[in-house]
Amino acid sequence: MKNIFTVDVEEYFQVEAFSEYIEKKDWDNYPGRVEEPTNRLLEILDTYQVRGTFFVLGWLAERHPGLVKKISDLGHEVASHGYEHTMITKMTPEEFRKDIRRSKGVLEEITQKAVLGYRAPTFSLVEKTSWAYEILLEEGYSYSSSVYPIHHDRYGWPKFGHIPREVATNENGGLWEIPLSVAFFEQIKIPFGGGGYLRFYPLFITRKLIRNFNRKEKPVIVYIHPWELDSNQPKIQVPFSTHIRHYLGIARMERKLRGILQSGEFGTVANFLEGKRSQLRDLL
């Protein structure tokens, strides 16, 4: 397996960019649209025989248990995206523990499988929230894929680096962080592989960056949200800059996704991590 394919399963109205304009208590008032684009994504992945990791919100899983079970039954890994899409930077350690425990419980009840992985909403596992690693380990998680090693106005932990590594241990084992992919142009870090970066960059640039990583035997983490395949989603009235961040490139996203999937090998985070652990065992 050369690369990792991941999905952050959330509704269009749950993104952090809209949090100033849509309160969580009003989420049920918005028309849910996650089923159709997620099912379309599952069909696309099946076409290219790709199995990925789906980081699912607990809130959403409670309302769409059949969708979560379908994801699992098709052979994809179901992992946690937290319960309410609250950034770790906005939670206390105890609030965080309750959130990830609740999400894990909901997902495991639906899939009847252990949930091993976690991705922080808006990649909000940063240096000042690194206390979250010990809690994740204590709550039974084996890995996180939450760190973007860049500077950003909402997230980023540049000093973490781009190499997956063990970040916490206890008597029951260890917890790994699998950071998001960044390319280097001289001293400049260039995020790519998902979200607005994938929607904005021309396909040939993204494919070239993936090939460059794979030549060096480095995996690329690709990530997508179901709403990025939904050109007909309701338009939320937000400032122009926020509008551009959210909606730019959605109409071309499926074509780009197919172009990436047909030119590379992809698997789940759990598969990748097991391979890394096997390598370490071979060295001992």
Contacts in CASP RR format, 6 or more apart in sequence:
PFRMAT RR
TARGET T0000
AUTHOR 0000-0000-0000
METHOD contacts of the structure
MODEL  1
MKNIFTVDVEEYFQVEAFSEYIEKKDWDNYPGRVEEPTNRLLEILDTYQV
RGTFFVLGWLAERHPGLVKKISDLGHEVASHGYEHTMITKMTPEEFRKDI
RRSKGVLEEITQKAVLGYRAPTFSLVEKTSWAYEILLEEGYSYSSSVYPI
HHDRYGWPKFGHIPREVATNENGGLWEIPLSVAFFEQIKIPFGGGGYLRF
YPLFITRKLIRNFNRKEKPVIVYIHPWELDSNQPKIQVPFSTHIRHYLGI
ARMERKLRGILQSGEFGTVANFLEGKRSQLRDLL
1 219 0 8 1.000
1 265 0 8 1.000
1 266 0 8 1.000
1 267 0 8 1.000
1 271 0 8 1.000
1 272 0 8 1.000
2 214 0 8 1.000
2 219 0 8 1.000
2 220 0 8 1.000
2 264 0 8 1.000
2 265 0 8 1.000
2 266 0 8 1.000
3 210 0 8 1.000
3 213 0 8 1.000
3 214 0 8 1.000
3 219 0 8 1.000
3 220 0 8 1.000
3 221 0 8 1.000
3 222 0 8 1.000
3 264 0 8 1.000
3 265 0 8 1.000
3 266 0 8 1.000
3 267 0 8 1.000
4 52 0 8 1.000
4 53 0 8 1.000
4 145 0 8 1.000
4 178 0 8 1.000
4 219 0 8 1.000
4 220 0 8 1.000
4 221 0 8 1.000
4 222 0 8 1.000
4 266 0 8 1.000
4 267 0 8 1.000
4 268 0 8 1.000
4 269 0 8 1.000
4 272 0 8 1.000
5 45 0 8 1.000
5 50 0 8 1.000
5 51 0 8 1.000
5 52 0 8 1.000
5 53 0 8 1.000
5 222 0 8 1.000
5 261 0 8 1.000
5 266 0 8 1.000
5 267 0 8 1.000
5 268 0 8 1.000
6 52 0 8 1.000
6 53 0 8 1.000
6 54 0 8 1.000
6 55 0 8 1.000
6 119 0 8 1.000
6 145 0 8 1.000
6 221 0 8 1.000
6 222 0 8 1.000
6 223 0 8 1.000
6 224 0 8 1.000
6 269 0 8 1.000
7 38 0 8 1.000
7 41 0 8 1.000
7 52 0 8 1.000
7 53 0 8 1.000
7 54 0 8 1.000
7 55 0 8 1.000
7 223 0 8 1.000
7 224 0 8 1.000
7 225 0 8 1.000
7 226 0 8 1.000
8 55 0 8 1.000
8 81 0 8 1.000
8 119 0 8 1.000
8 223 0 8 1.000
8 224 0 8 1.000
8 225 0 8 1.000
9 34 0 8 1.000
9 38 0 8 1.000
9 54 0 8 1.000
9 55 0 8 1.000
9 56 0 8 1.000
9 57 0 8 1.000
9 60 0 8 1.000
9 71 0 8 1.000
9 81 0 8 1.000
9 225 0 8 1.000
9 226 0 8 1.000
10 34 0 8 1.000
10 57 0 8 1.000
10 60 0 8 1.000
10 81 0 8 1.000
10 85 0 8 1.000
10 225 0 8 1.000
10 226 0 8 1.000
10 227 0 8 1.000
11 27 0 8 1.000
11 30 0 8 1.000
11 32 0 8 1.000
11 33 0 8 1.000
11 34 0 8 1.000
11 60 0 8 1.000
11 227 0 8 1.000
12 33 0 8 1.000
12 227 0 8 1.000
12 230 0 8 1.000
12 233 0 8 1.000
12 234 0 8 1.000
12 236 0 8 1.000
12 246 0 8 1.000
13 22 0 8 1.000
13 27 0 8 1.000
13 30 0 8 1.000
13 236 0 8 1.000
14 27 0 8 1.000
14 57 0 8 1.000
14 59 0 8 1.000
14 60 0 8 1.000
14 85 0 8 1.000
15 85 0 8 1.000
15 225 0 8 1.000
15 227 0 8 1.000
15 246 0 8 1.000
16 85 0 8 1.000
16 87 0 8 1.000
16 121 0 8 1.000
16 122 0 8 1.000
16 154 0 8 1.000
17 238 0 8 1.000
17 242 0 8 1.000
17 245 0 8 1.000
17 246 0 8 1.000
18 236 0 8 1.000
18 238 0 8 1.000
18 242 0 8 1.000
18 246 0 8 1.000
21 236 0 8 1.000
21 237 0 8 1.000
21 238 0 8 1.000
22 30 0 8 1.000
22 236 0 8 1.000
24 84 0 8 1.000
27 59 0 8 1.000
30 234 0 8 1.000
31 234 0 8 1.000
33 227 0 8 1.000
33 230 0 8 1.000
33 233 0 8 1.000
34 60 0 8 1.000
34 64 0 8 1.000
34 67 0 8 1.000
34 226 0 8 1.000
34 227 0 8 1.000
35 64 0 8 1.000
35 67 0 8 1.000
36 230 0 8 1.000
37 226 0 8 1.000
37 227 0 8 1.000
37 228 0 8 1.000
37 229 0 8 1.000
37 230 0 8 1.000
38 67 0 8 1.000
38 71 0 8 1.000
38 226 0 8 1.000
39 67 0 8 1.000
39 70 0 8 1.000
40 229 0 8 1.000
40 254 0 8 1.000
41 224 0 8 1.000
41 226 0 8 1.000
41 229 0 8 1.000
42 70 0 8 1.000
42 71 0 8 1.000
42 74 0 8 1.000
42 76 0 8 1.000
44 254 0 8 1.000
44 257 0 8 1.000
44 258 0 8 1.000
44 261 0 8 1.000
45 51 0 8 1.000
45 52 0 8 1.000
45 76 0 8 1.000
45 261 0 8 1.000
46 74 0 8 1.000
47 261 0 8 1.000
48 258 0 8 1.000
48 261 0 8 1.000
48 262 0 8 1.000
50 261 0 8 1.000
50 266 0 8 1.000
50 267 0 8 1.000
51 74 0 8 1.000
51 75 0 8 1.000
51 76 0 8 1.000
51 77 0 8 1.000
51 266 0 8 1.000
51 267 0 8 1.000
51 268 0 8 1.000
51 271 0 8 1.000
52 76 0 8 1.000
52 77 0 8 1.000
52 266 0 8 1.000
52 267 0 8 1.000
52 268 0 8 1.000
52 269 0 8 1.000
53 76 0 8 1.000
53 77 0 8 1.000
53 78 0 8 1.000
53 79 0 8 1.000
53 117 0 8 1.000
53 145 0 8 1.000
53 267 0 8 1.000
53 268 0 8 1.000
53 269 0 8 1.000
53 270 0 8 1.000
54 71 0 8 1.000
54 76 0 8 1.000
54 77 0 8 1.000
54 78 0 8 1.000
54 79 0 8 1.000
55 79 0 8 1.000
55 80 0 8 1.000
55 81 0 8 1.000
55 117 0 8 1.000
55 118 0 8 1.000
55 119 0 8 1.000
55 145 0 8 1.000
56 68 0 8 1.000
56 71 0 8 1.000
56 78 0 8 1.000
56 79 0 8 1.000
56 80 0 8 1.000
56 81 0 8 1.000
56 107 0 8 1.000
57 81 0 8 1.000
57 82 0 8 1.000
57 83 0 8 1.000
57 84 0 8 1.000
57 85 0 8 1.000
57 103 0 8 1.000
58 80 0 8 1.000
58 81 0 8 1.000
58 82 0 8 1.000
58 83 0 8 1.000
58 84 0 8 1.000
58 102 0 8 1.000
58 103 0 8 1.000
58 106 0 8 1.000
58 107 0 8 1.000
59 83 0 8 1.000
59 84 0 8 1.000
59 85 0 8 1.000
61 68 0 8 1.000
61 103 0 8 1.000
61 106 0 8 1.000
61 107 0 8 1.000
61 110 0 8 1.000
62 106 0 8 1.000
65 110 0 8 1.000
66 110 0 8 1.000
68 78 0 8 1.000
68 107 0 8 1.000
68 110 0 8 1.000
68 111 0 8 1.000
69 110 0 8 1.000
69 111 0 8 1.000
71 78 0 8 1.000
72 78 0 8 1.000
72 110 0 8 1.000
72 111 0 8 1.000
72 113 0 8 1.000
76 268 0 8 1.000
77 116 0 8 1.000
77 268 0 8 1.000
77 269 0 8 1.000
77 270 0 8 1.000
77 271 0 8 1.000
78 107 0 8 1.000
78 110 0 8 1.000
78 111 0 8 1.000
78 113 0 8 1.000
78 115 0 8 1.000
79 107 0 8 1.000
79 115 0 8 1.000
79 116 0 8 1.000
79 117 0 8 1.000
79 118 0 8 1.000
79 119 0 8 1.000
79 269 0 8 1.000
80 100 0 8 1.000
80 103 0 8 1.000
80 104 0 8 1.000
80 107 0 8 1.000
80 115 0 8 1.000
80 117 0 8 1.000
80 118 0 8 1.000
80 119 0 8 1.000
80 141 0 8 1.000
81 103 0 8 1.000
81 118 0 8 1.000
81 119 0 8 1.000
81 121 0 8 1.000
82 99 0 8 1.000
82 100 0 8 1.000
82 103 0 8 1.000
82 118 0 8 1.000
82 120 0 8 1.000
82 121 0 8 1.000
83 99 0 8 1.000
83 100 0 8 1.000
83 102 0 8 1.000
83 103 0 8 1.000
83 106 0 8 1.000
84 99 0 8 1.000
85 121 0 8 1.000
85 122 0 8 1.000
86 95 0 8 1.000
86 99 0 8 1.000
86 121 0 8 1.000
87 120 0 8 1.000
87 121 0 8 1.000
87 122 0 8 1.000
87 124 0 8 1.000
87 154 0 8 1.000
87 155 0 8 1.000
88 96 0 8 1.000
88 120 0 8 1.000
88 121 0 8 1.000
88 124 0 8 1.000
88 125 0 8 1.000
88 126 0 8 1.000
88 129 0 8 1.000
88 132 0 8 1.000
89 124 0 8 1.000
89 126 0 8 1.000
89 128 0 8 1.000
89 129 0 8 1.000
90 124 0 8 1.000
91 99 0 8 1.000
93 131 0 8 1.000
93 132 0 8 1.000
93 135 0 8 1.000
96 132 0 8 1.000
96 135 0 8 1.000
97 135 0 8 1.000
97 138 0 8 1.000
97 139 0 8 1.000
100 118 0 8 1.000
100 135 0 8 1.000
100 136 0 8 1.000
100 139 0 8 1.000
100 141 0 8 1.000
101 139 0 8 1.000
103 115 0 8 1.000
104 115 0 8 1.000
104 139 0 8 1.000
104 140 0 8 1.000
104 141 0 8 1.000
105 115 0 8 1.000
107 115 0 8 1.000
108 114 0 8 1.000
108 115 0 8 1.000
115 141 0 8 1.000
116 141 0 8 1.000
116 142 0 8 1.000
116 143 0 8 1.000
116 270 0 8 1.000
117 141 0 8 1.000
117 142 0 8 1.000
117 143 0 8 1.000
117 144 0 8 1.000
117 145 0 8 1.000
117 269 0 8 1.000
117 270 0 8 1.000
118 136 0 8 1.000
118 141 0 8 1.000
118 143 0 8 1.000
118 144 0 8 1.000
118 145 0 8 1.000
118 146 0 8 1.000
119 144 0 8 1.000
119 145 0 8 1.000
119 146 0 8 1.000
120 129 0 8 1.000
120 132 0 8 1.000
120 144 0 8 1.000
120 146 0 8 1.000
122 154 0 8 1.000
122 155 0 8 1.000
123 146 0 8 1.000
123 147 0 8 1.000
123 148 0 8 1.000
123 152 0 8 1.000
123 154 0 8 1.000
123 155 0 8 1.000
123 156 0 8 1.000
123 180 0 8 1.000
124 146 0 8 1.000
124 154 0 8 1.000
124 155 0 8 1.000
125 132 0 8 1.000
125 133 0 8 1.000
125 144 0 8 1.000
125 146 0 8 1.000
125 147 0 8 1.000
125 157 0 8 1.000
125 177 0 8 1.000
126 147 0 8 1.000
126 155 0 8 1.000
126 156 0 8 1.000
126 157 0 8 1.000
127 157 0 8 1.000
127 159 0 8 1.000
127 160 0 8 1.000
130 167 0 8 1.000
132 144 0 8 1.000
133 144 0 8 1.000
133 167 0 8 1.000
133 168 0 8 1.000
133 175 0 8 1.000
133 177 0 8 1.000
134 168 0 8 1.000
136 144 0 8 1.000
136 168 0 8 1.000
136 175 0 8 1.000
137 168 0 8 1.000
137 169 0 8 1.000
137 170 0 8 1.000
137 172 0 8 1.000
137 173 0 8 1.000
137 174 0 8 1.000
137 175 0 8 1.000
138 170 0 8 1.000
140 172 0 8 1.000
141 175 0 8 1.000
142 174 0 8 1.000
142 175 0 8 1.000
142 176 0 8 1.000
142 270 0 8 1.000
142 273 0 8 1.000
143 175 0 8 1.000
143 176 0 8 1.000
143 177 0 8 1.000
143 178 0 8 1.000
143 269 0 8 1.000
143 270 0 8 1.000
143 273 0 8 1.000
144 167 0 8 1.000
144 175 0 8 1.000
144 176 0 8 1.000
144 177 0 8 1.000
144 178 0 8 1.000
145 177 0 8 1.000
145 178 0 8 1.000
145 179 0 8 1.000
145 180 0 8 1.000
145 221 0 8 1.000
145 269 0 8 1.000
146 177 0 8 1.000
147 156 0 8 1.000
147 157 0 8 1.000
147 160 0 8 1.000
147 177 0 8 1.000
147 179 0 8 1.000
147 180 0 8 1.000
148 155 0 8 1.000
148 156 0 8 1.000
148 157 0 8 1.000
148 179 0 8 1.000
148 180 0 8 1.000
148 182 0 8 1.000
148 191 0 8 1.000
149 156 0 8 1.000
149 157 0 8 1.000
149 158 0 8 1.000
149 159 0 8 1.000
149 160 0 8 1.000
149 161 0 8 1.000
149 162 0 8 1.000
149 179 0 8 1.000
149 180 0 8 1.000
149 182 0 8 1.000
149 189 0 8 1.000
150 156 0 8 1.000
150 158 0 8 1.000
150 182 0 8 1.000
150 189 0 8 1.000
150 191 0 8 1.000
151 158 0 8 1.000
151 189 0 8 1.000
158 189 0 8 1.000
160 177 0 8 1.000
160 179 0 8 1.000
161 179 0 8 1.000
162 179 0 8 1.000
162 181 0 8 1.000
162 182 0 8 1.000
163 179 0 8 1.000
164 176 0 8 1.000
164 177 0 8 1.000
164 178 0 8 1.000
164 179 0 8 1.000
164 272 0 8 1.000
164 273 0 8 1.000
164 276 0 8 1.000
165 176 0 8 1.000
165 177 0 8 1.000
166 174 0 8 1.000
166 175 0 8 1.000
166 176 0 8 1.000
167 175 0 8 1.000
167 176 0 8 1.000
167 177 0 8 1.000
168 174 0 8 1.000
168 175 0 8 1.000
169 175 0 8 1.000
176 273 0 8 1.000
176 276 0 8 1.000
178 221 0 8 1.000
178 269 0 8 1.000
178 272 0 8 1.000
178 273 0 8 1.000
180 191 0 8 1.000
180 193 0 8 1.000
180 221 0 8 1.000
180 223 0 8 1.000
181 191 0 8 1.000
181 192 0 8 1.000
181 193 0 8 1.000
181 213 0 8 1.000
181 219 0 8 1.000
181 220 0 8 1.000
181 221 0 8 1.000
182 189 0 8 1.000
182 190 0 8 1.000
182 191 0 8 1.000
182 192 0 8 1.000
183 189 0 8 1.000
183 190 0 8 1.000
183 192 0 8 1.000
183 209 0 8 1.000
183 212 0 8 1.000
183 213 0 8 1.000
184 190 0 8 1.000
190 209 0 8 1.000
191 197 0 8 1.000
192 198 0 8 1.000
192 201 0 8 1.000
192 205 0 8 1.000
192 206 0 8 1.000
192 209 0 8 1.000
193 206 0 8 1.000
193 209 0 8 1.000
193 210 0 8 1.000
193 220 0 8 1.000
193 221 0 8 1.000
193 222 0 8 1.000
193 223 0 8 1.000
194 222 0 8 1.000
194 223 0 8 1.000
194 224 0 8 1.000
195 223 0 8 1.000
195 224 0 8 1.000
195 225 0 8 1.000
195 228 0 8 1.000
196 245 0 8 1.000
196 248 0 8 1.000
196 249 0 8 1.000
198 206 0 8 1.000
198 222 0 8 1.000
198 223 0 8 1.000
198 224 0 8 1.000
198 253 0 8 1.000
198 256 0 8 1.000
199 228 0 8 1.000
199 248 0 8 1.000
199 249 0 8 1.000
199 250 0 8 1.000
199 252 0 8 1.000
199 253 0 8 1.000
199 256 0 8 1.000
200 248 0 8 1.000
200 249 0 8 1.000
203 255 0 8 1.000
203 256 0 8 1.000
203 259 0 8 1.000
203 260 0 8 1.000
206 256 0 8 1.000
206 260 0 8 1.000
207 259 0 8 1.000
207 260 0 8 1.000
207 263 0 8 1.000
209 220 0 8 1.000
210 220 0 8 1.000
210 260 0 8 1.000
210 263 0 8 1.000
210 264 0 8 1.000
213 219 0 8 1.000
213 220 0 8 1.000
214 220 0 8 1.000
214 264 0 8 1.000
219 272 0 8 1.000
222 260 0 8 1.000
222 266 0 8 1.000
224 253 0 8 1.000
224 257 0 8 1.000
227 233 0 8 1.000
227 250 0 8 1.000
228 250 0 8 1.000
228 253 0 8 1.000
229 250 0 8 1.000
229 253 0 8 1.000
229 254 0 8 1.000
229 257 0 8 1.000
230 250 0 8 1.000
231 250 0 8 1.000
231 251 0 8 1.000
235 243 0 8 1.000
235 247 0 8 1.000
236 246 0 8 1.000
238 246 0 8 1.000
END
